[in-house]
Amino acid sequence: MVRKQPEATTHDDFDVADSGASSTYPTQCSALRKNGYVMIKGNPCKIVEMSTSKTGKHGHAKIHLVGIEIFSGRKYEDVCPSTHNMNVPYVKKEDYQLIDAEDGFLSLLTDSGEVKRDVQIPDNELGKEIIAKHEKNENFMISVISAVGKEMVFGTKTLNIKS
């Protein structure tokens, strides 16, 4: 009896197209600074308050952190020994030129000339300002902050184009 070998396939299917890079990096608590970023309870936060307290004879100095979550604005607190590591998110702020605003999403022009269509229009005063400026055909930039796989519009900048 001759057994037939299964035919080899020439292509593989991959479900994930992730670069494998982490969205955070470890930093010692004592190296964190006010106005920097840190992950508190799994949320990317901007540090607004920090205080150090000395403990007993054999204890470690503890650092009390207060942070504001960069996407929701919620306040988070944590206490960490100064010698321990905490995760710090990679936070990226970029400006894009607005092309269009429709169906709750913005069409933005990147520096490389590509169109980015996956940024939501904020559901607040900033969103209303963006739509009003767009309807008046004003030229302006949209400032987007991104961290841990999320992104959000956080501001606008007027472009001074001279004709």
C-alpha positions as CSV (number, residue, x, y, z in Angstrom):
1,M,0.0,0.0,0.0
2,V,1.4,3.4,-1.1
3,R,0.7,6.3,1.2
4,K,0.2,9.7,-0.5
5,Q,2.0,12.6,1.1
6,P,-0.2,15.7,1.7
7,E,0.6,18.5,-0.8
8,A,2.5,21.4,0.6
9,T,0.8,24.7,0.5
10,T,2.6,27.7,-0.8
11,H,1.0,30.3,1.4
12,D,0.3,30.6,5.1
13,D,-2.6,32.5,6.7
14,F,-1.8,34.8,9.6
15,D,-4.6,36.3,11.7
16,V,-2.4,38.9,13.4
17,A,-0.3,41.5,11.8
18,D,1.3,42.8,14.9
19,S,4.9,44.1,15.0
20,G,5.4,42.4,18.3
21,A,6.6,45.6,19.9
22,S,5.3,46.4,23.4
23,S,3.2,49.5,23.9
24,T,4.9,50.1,27.3
25,Y,8.4,50.0,28.8
26,P,9.6,49.5,32.4
27,T,11.0,52.4,34.4
28,Q,12.0,52.6,38.0
29,C,9.5,54.5,40.2
30,S,12.2,56.9,41.4
31,A,12.9,57.9,37.8
32,L,9.3,59.0,37.1
33,R,8.6,62.7,37.0
34,K,5.6,65.0,37.2
35,N,4.0,65.7,33.7
36,G,5.5,62.4,32.5
37,Y,3.4,59.3,31.7
38,V,2.8,56.0,33.6
39,M,0.4,53.1,33.5
40,I,-1.8,53.1,36.7
41,K,-4.1,50.2,37.1
42,G,-3.7,49.4,33.4
43,N,-4.5,52.9,32.2
44,P,-2.1,55.3,30.5
45,C,-2.0,58.4,32.8
46,K,-0.2,61.7,32.9
47,I,1.4,62.2,36.3
48,V,-0.1,65.3,38.0
49,E,1.2,64.7,41.5
50,M,4.0,62.8,43.1
51,S,5.2,62.5,46.7
52,T,7.8,60.4,48.4
53,S,7.5,59.0,51.9
54,K,10.2,57.4,54.0
55,T,9.1,54.2,55.8
56,G,10.5,52.5,58.9
57,K,14.0,51.3,59.7
58,H,14.2,48.4,57.1
59,G,11.5,49.6,54.6
60,H,11.7,51.2,51.2
61,A,10.8,54.7,50.4
62,K,7.4,54.7,48.8
63,I,6.2,57.0,46.0
64,H,2.6,58.1,45.8
65,L,1.5,58.8,42.2
66,V,-1.7,60.6,41.1
67,G,-2.4,60.5,37.4
68,I,-5.1,61.6,35.0
69,E,-6.0,59.0,32.3
70,I,-5.1,60.6,29.0
71,F,-8.2,59.4,27.1
72,S,-11.1,59.7,29.7
73,G,-9.7,62.3,32.1
74,R,-10.4,60.0,35.1
75,K,-8.1,60.3,38.1
76,Y,-6.0,57.3,39.3
77,E,-3.7,56.8,42.3
78,D,-1.0,54.3,43.1
79,V,1.7,53.7,45.7
80,C,4.9,52.0,44.6
81,P,8.3,51.3,46.3
82,S,10.9,53.6,44.8
83,T,13.1,50.7,43.7
84,H,10.3,48.8,41.9
85,N,9.6,49.2,38.2
86,M,6.3,50.6,36.7
87,N,5.3,50.4,33.1
88,V,5.4,53.7,31.1
89,P,3.3,53.9,27.9
90,Y,4.8,55.0,24.6
91,V,2.8,58.2,24.0
92,K,2.9,59.8,20.6
93,K,1.4,63.2,19.7
94,E,1.0,64.0,16.0
95,D,-0.6,66.8,13.9
96,Y,-2.5,66.0,10.8
97,Q,-4.2,68.3,8.2
98,L,-8.0,67.8,8.1
99,I,-9.4,66.8,4.7
100,D,-12.9,65.8,5.6
101,A,-15.3,65.0,8.5
102,E,-18.2,62.7,7.9
103,D,-20.0,59.8,9.5
104,G,-18.4,60.5,12.9
105,F,-14.8,60.0,11.5
106,L,-12.1,62.4,10.3
107,S,-10.1,62.1,7.1
108,L,-6.6,63.3,8.0
109,L,-3.6,63.8,5.8
110,T,-0.3,62.4,7.2
111,D,3.2,63.8,6.6
112,S,3.8,61.0,4.1
113,G,0.8,62.0,2.0
114,E,-1.4,59.1,3.0
115,V,-5.0,59.5,4.2
116,K,-5.9,58.3,7.7
117,R,-9.6,57.6,8.1
118,D,-9.9,55.9,11.5
119,V,-9.9,58.8,14.0
120,Q,-13.3,59.5,15.6
121,I,-14.7,63.0,15.9
122,P,-14.7,63.8,19.6
123,D,-18.2,63.8,21.2
124,N,-17.6,67.1,23.0
125,E,-17.0,70.9,22.5
126,L,-13.8,70.1,20.6
127,G,-15.8,67.9,18.1
128,K,-18.3,70.7,17.6
129,E,-15.4,73.2,17.0
130,I,-13.8,70.9,14.4
131,I,-17.1,70.5,12.5
132,A,-17.8,74.3,12.6
133,K,-14.2,75.1,11.4
134,H,-14.5,72.5,8.6
135,E,-17.9,73.9,7.5
136,K,-16.3,77.4,7.2
137,N,-13.5,75.8,5.0
138,E,-10.8,76.9,7.5
139,N,-7.4,75.4,7.1
140,F,-6.2,73.8,10.4
141,M,-4.4,70.9,11.9
142,I,-5.8,68.2,14.1
143,S,-3.7,67.1,17.1
144,V,-4.0,63.4,17.9
145,I,-2.5,61.6,21.0
146,S,-2.0,57.8,20.8
147,A,-0.9,55.2,23.4
148,V,-1.5,51.5,24.1
149,G,-3.3,51.0,20.8
150,K,-5.8,53.9,21.3
151,E,-5.9,57.3,19.8
152,M,-7.9,60.5,20.4
153,V,-8.1,64.0,19.1
154,F,-7.0,66.5,21.8
155,G,-6.7,69.8,20.0
156,T,-6.6,71.9,16.8
157,K,-4.0,74.3,15.4
158,T,-4.9,77.1,12.9
159,L,-2.7,77.1,9.8
160,N,-1.5,80.4,8.6
161,I,-1.4,80.0,4.8
162,K,-0.4,83.1,2.9
163,S,-1.6,83.4,-0.7
